[in-house]
Amino acid sequence: MNYLAHLYLSFGDEKIMVGNYIADAVKGKQIEAYPESIKRGIVLHRKIDEYTDFHPVVAKSKEIIRHRYRKYAGVVIDMYYDHFLASGWQSYSEVSLQQFTKSAYRTLFKSYPLMPGKMKRVLPAMAIGNWLASYAHVDNIGLALKGMSMRTRFDSGMENGKDELVEFYDEFKAHFELFFPELIRFSKDFISK
């Protein structure tokens, strides 16, 4: 899952949200530098990624595009799934997507000094461009994938990612709608422990 899903799956817990946001930039023992509440968010992020990577429905989505994106198929599917969360937001939240994203940015900026450098660089651009809400539009997923492609060291092909989203839209959407409620339950169970 990508930024929007990880933030949503923090279920309003601000410290877990911060950990969930910064997790990919926290390597190895660096996790020990964070307060326990933020560590839980980092661990939740990793558990969400692991659950997603090995879920059979997600595997079906990846299989559709694996021939084109190879090792980047999972990254592309993460973006597609954030699109389906954003575009179907009213099915998952009682607050609007705009309200959620404004609140999420405020929460993240409150913990800005604690963030790894990479995440400090990403957050202002994310907030100014309101990336999270922009994911609701297919064209913006295409732009995001193009940007990601430019930052990869290898030829990822992600700049063409919008094509398959459009071509297999209904199939990917059906996969997401099967998978996401299970991921919600998984994440809530983790937080409640």
N, C-alpha and C positions, 0 to 999 in steps of 0.2 A: 504494500500500500504506500501511497505517497503522502505528502504533507497534510492534506485535508483530512484524510481518513485517520491518520495518526492523532491529529488534534481532536477530532470528533471522538475517537475511542478513548480519550482521557476523561470523558464524561464530566466535564466541568471542574475537575480537580486541577487547580492552577499549577501546583508543583509537578504533578504527573505530566501535565501538558508540556511544561518546560523540558522535562527529561525526555519525553516522547519526541519533541522537536529536535533536540541537540544530539540524540543518540548516535546517529551515523558518524558524527565527528568526534565522538568519545571513544578512544581506542584503549584496549587492554586495561591496565591498572589506573588509567586516568579517571575511571569511574569513582575511585576512592576519594577524589577531591570534592565530591558533591555531597550535599546533605542527603540523608536517608530518603526523604520524600521525592527528591529529584532522581535519585538512584532507581527508585521504583518505576518512574517513568521511562528511564533508559532501559531497564530490564523489560518492561512492558513492550516497548518498541521492538526489542529484539525477539520477544516471544511472538508478537504479531507477525513479524517478518518470517519467522520460522514456520508458524502455523500456515501462513499464506503460501510460502514456497512449496510446502508438501501437501497442500489440499488438492484432492482429485478434480474438483471443478475448475480451480485455477489452472491446473495442468492441461485441461481441455482448451482453455483460452490460449495458453502458451503454444500448444501444439498447432493451432491455426496459423501462427506467425513465426514459429521457430525457424522455418526454412529461410526466412528473410533476415531475421534479427539475431539468430543464434543466441549467444550468451546474454544479449540485451533484451530478449523476449520478455523476461520478467519485469524489467524496468518499463517497457512499453505497456504491458498489461497493468502495472501499477498506475500509470497515468490514465489509461482507459477507465479503470475502476474509480479513480478519483472523479473523472468526468461523470460517471453514472451516479455517484454519491451527490455531487453538486447539482446535477440536472434533476435528480429526484429527491432533493433535500427535504421537501415537505413530508415525505414518507418516513423520515428518520428523526425529525426534530420539530419541536413545537415553536422554536424561534426561527426567524427567517435566516437565510444564508448570510445576508448582509449583516444582520445583528451578530451572528455567530463569529463571522470573520473579524469584525471590529473588536469584539471582545477578546478574541484569540490574539490579535496583534497587540492590544493593550497588555494582556497578560504576559506575552513574550517580552515586550519591551521593559516591563518591570524587572525582569531577570537578565536583562541585556549584559550587565557587567560579569555575570557568571558564565557566559557562553563562550565556547571555543571560537577562535578567530573566524573560521569558515562560516559559522552560523551567524556571527555578528555581521558579516558582509552580506549574507543572503537576506536577512530579515528586513532591512530598510527597502530593498528592491521589491521584496515580496509584498510588503505593506503598501508601498506607493502604487504598485501595479495591481494591487488586490488580486494576486495570483489565485488565492483560494477560491474566490467567487468566480473568477474568470474561467475556471475549469468547467463550468457549466456549458460552455460553448465549444463545439467541435473545433472551430478554427483556432481557438486559443490553445487547445491541446496540441494541435499541429505546430503552433509557434513554440510552445514549451518543449516539445520533442526536438524541434530544430535547434533550439538553444542548447539542449542537453547533448545533442549530437556534436555540436561544435566544441564541447568541453571534453569529449572522450578522446583517448589517445589512439584508438583504433577506429577503423571505418565501421560505424555501428549501423548505418542506414536509418537511424531514428528520424532523420529529417523527413522521411517519407511516411512516418507513422500514422498520419491522418488518413492515408489511403485505406489501410485495412480497417481502421475504426469505422469509416463510412461503409466500406464493402460488407463487413460482417457485423454491423451495428446491432441488429436484433439478437444475434447469437451471443455476442459479448454481454449485452444487457441482460439476457436471460441467465447467463453464468453468474454475473454480479448479483442479481436478485436472489439466486440460490445460495451463493456463498456468503454475502454480507451479513445476513441475520445470524449465521453460525459464528462469524467473527465477532459480532457484537456480544453474543453469549460468552464466547471464549474470553474476551477482554474483560467483561463484567466479572466473570468468575475469578480471573487473576487479581483484579483490584480488590475484590471482597475478601481475599485470603489474608 
